[in-house]
Amino acid sequence: MTEAFSRLRACAPMVVALVLAALTLRLAPVGALLPSWLPAVLALLALAWPLLRPAGVTRDDTLPALAVLLASIGLAVVARLSPELAHKQIIWLAFSLVLAVAAGPMFARFRVLAAYKYIWILGTIVLFVALALFGQEVNGARLWIRLGPVQFEPVEVIKLLVVLFMASYLAETADVIARTRPWSVRANAKYLGPLFLGWGVSMGILVFERDIGMATLLLATFVVMLYVATRRVDLIAGASIVFGFAAWLASTHYAYVERRIAVWKDPFHDPLGAGYQAVQSLFSLASGGLFGTGYGHGRPDYIPEVATDYVYAAFGEEWGAVGAIALLAVFLAVVLRALRVAQRTPDQYGKLLATGLAAVFGFQILIIVGGVLRLFPLTGITLPFISYGGSSLVTNFLLVALVWAISSERRVGQNR
C-alpha cells in the first residue's frame, strides 16, 4: 500500500507538467499534425516515466516533469515557426520519451558506467573522426552526419561521453591530484595525463572543425568538474590559457569564426549580409518588449534559421521579456535541482557525474542565450528542449533521466 501511494505521489509533478503542457499546446497549431490518439500516448509515456522507478526508493520526480514541460514549450514554439519541422519534432519527442522511460530502470545501476571510462573517451574520438570524414558542412561548420533520411549531431552525444569519462577518472584520482604540488611535473603528468589527453584531443578536434561553441561548453564543464574534484585553481587557470590560445588560433585562421566575431562586435556593419540574422533577432526582441506581441502575432520568420540558432529570440518576441525570463527560470530550476542531487549524493562518482551533467546543461543555455543577447559571439549550440533538433532532444531527455536516477534515495525503513 505504501509503495503504491509512493508511486502515485511521484506522478504529481508530472500531472501538473502535463496540464501546463496541454494549456501550452492548445495555443499551438499542432492539432492537424497529430493523430487523435498520439497526445494520449505521449501523456501515458510521460506518466510512466516516474511510475517505473525501482521499488523502495524515492527520486526527484520534479526533474522529469520539468523536462516534459520544456519539451512541450519547445514543440509549441517550433510549430509556430514551421509545421513541417514540428511534425518531425513530435516524432523525436515520442522517441525521446520511450528512451527516457526505458532508461529509468536501467540507470538505477548507473555506477557500473564508471568501469568503462576509457570506452567513453574512445567513443568520443571515434565520433569526432567520423564527423571529420563523413560530416556535412553547413554555414562553415562541420557538425552533422547523415545516415539515410536521418541527420544527427554527434557533438550532442559527445558532451555526455566526456562527462562520463571525466566523472569516472576523477572519482578514482581526485584525492591524489588534489594533494599533488603544482610544481611536481612528474606526478602531475602521471595523474593528469589521461585527463588532459582526452580533453585536449576533444578541444583540438572541435577547433579544427570550427565548432568553438561546443569547445567552450566542454571547457566550462571540464573546469567545473575539475575544481569540484580537486579544488586546484592552477589547473583551472592552465586549462583556460590553453583553450584561450586555441580559440585565438581559430578566430584568426578560420573565416567562419572571424565572421561570427565580427557580427558580434557590430551586426549593423553589414545588416543585409553577414549581420542580417543578428539584426533581425534584435528587432524581434525589441518588438516583443515587456509582455510580447502575443503567440502567433510576431514575425520571427524574418530571422533565418530561427528554429535552431535564434529560437530564444522568437520566444522573446511573442512572449516578451517576462516570458523569456520565466523560461530561464524553468531552466534554472533544472540546473539547481541537478546540483542539489550532486550535493546529496554520498559517493564521489555520483557527485561528479551529477555536477558534470548540471554544468553541461546550464552552460549550454548560458552560451546560446548569451549569444542571442549579444553577450558573446553566437555559436551553433541548440537551446535544450526548445530548439528544433532530434539529437538535442534525445540527448537532453537522457541527461535528465540520468540525473533523475542519481537522485535515488532509499525510503525510511528500507534496507540498503
CORWORA-V110559 format. One record per pair of residues at least 12 apart in sequence whose C-alpha atoms are under 8 Angstrom apart, sorted by sequence separation. I is the first residue (numbers start at 1). J is the second residue. D is the distance in whole Angstrom. If there is no record, write none. Layout:
i	j	d
I	J	D
I	J	D
This chain:
i	j	d
131	143	7
143	155	7
203	215	6
263	275	5
267	279	6
312	324	8
342	354	5
367	379	8
368	380	8
384	396	7
131	144	7
202	215	8
223	236	6
300	313	8
341	354	7
342	355	6
368	381	6
50	64	7
75	89	7
131	145	7
177	191	7
284	298	8
300	314	5
367	381	8
368	382	7
369	383	8
49	64	7
75	90	7
176	191	8
177	192	7
203	218	8
259	274	7
263	278	7
284	299	7
339	354	7
368	383	6
223	239	8
284	300	6
338	354	6
339	355	6
300	317	7
338	355	7
364	381	7
173	191	7
364	382	8
365	383	6
281	300	8
298	317	6
338	357	8
339	358	6
364	383	7
365	384	7
219	239	8
298	318	6
338	358	5
364	384	8
219	240	8
297	318	7
46	68	7
71	93	8
280	302	7
281	303	6
296	318	7
336	358	8
131	154	7
199	222	8
280	303	6
295	318	5
335	358	5
361	384	8
219	243	7
292	316	7
293	317	6
294	318	5
295	319	7
334	358	8
335	359	8
18	43	7
292	317	5
293	318	5
294	319	6
128	154	8
169	195	7
277	303	6
292	318	4
293	319	7
335	361	7
127	154	6
128	155	8
277	304	6
291	318	8
292	319	4
293	320	7
335	362	6
285	313	6
288	316	6
289	317	7
291	319	6
292	320	4
166	195	7
281	310	7
284	313	6
285	314	8
288	317	4
291	320	4
292	321	7
284	314	7
287	317	6
288	318	6
290	320	5
291	321	6
332	362	8
127	158	7
282	313	8
285	316	6
286	317	7
288	319	7
289	320	5
290	321	5
291	322	6
292	323	8
331	362	8
14	46	7
15	47	7
281	313	6
284	316	8
285	317	5
288	320	5
289	321	6
290	322	6
291	323	7
14	47	6
281	314	8
284	317	5
288	321	7
124	158	5
331	365	8
212	247	7
285	320	8
361	396	8
11	47	6
14	50	8
124	161	6
162	199	8
123	161	7
124	162	7
11	50	6
207	246	7
10	50	6
11	51	7
121	161	7
203	243	8
207	247	7
210	250	7
10	51	7
120	161	5
121	162	6
120	162	7
204	246	8
208	250	8
357	399	7
7	50	8
8	51	7
207	250	6
7	51	6
120	164	7
121	165	6
210	254	7
120	165	6
212	257	8
30	76	8
210	256	8
357	403	7
14	61	8
18	65	8
21	68	8
25	72	7
29	76	8
117	164	7
118	165	7
210	257	7
13	61	7
14	62	7
17	65	5
21	69	6
24	72	7
25	73	7
28	76	5
49	97	8
117	165	5
13	62	6
16	65	8
17	66	7
20	69	7
24	73	6
27	76	8
28	77	8
30	79	6
52	101	7
116	165	8
117	166	8
354	403	6
11	61	7
14	64	7
15	65	8
18	68	7
25	75	8
29	79	6
33	83	8
114	164	7
10	61	6
14	65	4
17	68	7
18	69	7
21	72	5
25	76	6
28	79	6
29	80	7
46	97	7
49	100	7
53	104	6
54	105	6
113	164	8
114	165	8
117	168	6
178	229	8
3	55	7
13	65	6
17	69	5
21	73	7
24	76	7
28	80	6
42	94	6
45	97	6
49	101	5
52	104	7
53	105	6
116	168	8
117	169	7
178	230	5
182	234	7
354	406	7
3	56	7
30	83	7
33	86	8
45	98	7
48	101	7
52	105	7
114	167	8
115	168	7
177	230	6
178	231	7
14	68	8
29	83	8
33	87	6
54	108	7
114	168	5
175	229	8
178	232	6
42	97	8
46	101	8
49	104	7
113	168	8
114	169	8
174	229	5
175	230	7
30	86	8
45	101	7
162	218	8
166	222	8
170	226	8
174	230	6
350	406	6
312	369	7
163	221	8
167	225	8
171	229	8
155	214	7
159	218	7
166	225	8
170	229	7
309	368	8
313	372	7
312	372	7
345	406	7
310	372	6
341	403	7
345	407	7
344	407	8
338	403	6
341	406	7
342	407	8
143	209	8
341	407	5
142	209	6
141	209	6
142	210	7
143	211	8
141	210	6
142	211	8
140	210	8
141	211	6
309	379	8
309	380	6
312	383	8
309	381	7
311	383	8
309	382	6
128	202	8
308	382	6
309	383	8
308	383	8
311	386	7
125	201	8
311	387	6
121	198	6
125	202	7
128	205	7
132	209	7
124	202	8
309	387	8
308	387	5
307	387	6
308	388	5
307	388	6
308	389	7
281	372	7
282	373	8
278	372	8
264	374	6
264	376	7
264	377	5
263	377	8
264	378	7
141	256	8
140	256	5
261	377	6
139	256	8
260	377	6
260	378	7
260	379	8
229	352	7
228	352	8
225	352	6
225	355	7
224	355	8
225	356	6
224	356	7
222	356	8
221	356	6
224	359	7
221	359	5
220	359	8
221	360	6
220	360	8
218	360	7
221	363	8
217	360	7
220	363	7
217	363	6
217	364	6
217	367	8
213	367	7
213	378	8
213	379	5
212	379	7
213	380	7
214	381	7
211	379	8
213	381	6
211	380	8
171	348	6
171	349	5
170	349	8
168	349	6
171	352	7
167	349	6
170	352	8
167	350	8
167	352	5
167	353	5
164	353	7
167	356	7
163	353	7
163	356	6
163	357	7
160	357	8
159	360	7
80	296	7
81	300	7
81	301	7
81	306	8
82	307	8
81	307	7
78	307	6
77	311	8
157	391	8
114	349	7
156	391	6
160	395	8
156	392	6
77	314	8
154	391	8
77	315	7
111	349	7
152	390	7
153	391	6
157	395	7
111	350	7
152	391	5
153	392	8
156	395	6
160	399	8
70	330	8
66	330	7
27	295	7
66	334	7
63	334	6
63	337	7
110	402	8
107	401	8
99	394	8
103	398	7
107	402	6
110	405	7
110	406	7
93	390	8
96	393	7
100	397	6
104	401	6
108	405	6
92	390	5
96	394	5
100	398	6
103	401	7
104	402	8
107	405	6
108	406	8
89	388	7
95	394	8
99	398	7
103	402	8
89	389	7
93	393	7
97	397	7
104	404	8
108	408	8
89	390	7
92	393	7
93	394	8
96	397	6
100	401	6
104	405	7
86	388	8
92	394	7
96	398	8
85	388	7
78	386	8
77	386	7
78	387	7
78	388	6
74	385	6
75	386	7
74	386	4
73	386	7
74	387	6
71	385	5
74	388	8
70	385	6
71	386	6
70	386	7
67	385	7
71	393	8
67	397	7
67	400	7
64	400	7
63	400	7
64	401	7
64	404	7
63	404	6
61	404	7
60	404	6
59	404	6
59	405	7
60	407	6
59	407	5
60	408	8
58	407	8
59	408	5
58	408	6
59	409	6
57	408	6
58	409	5
57	409	5
58	410	6
57	410	4
58	411	6
56	410	6
57	411	5
56	411	6
56	414	6
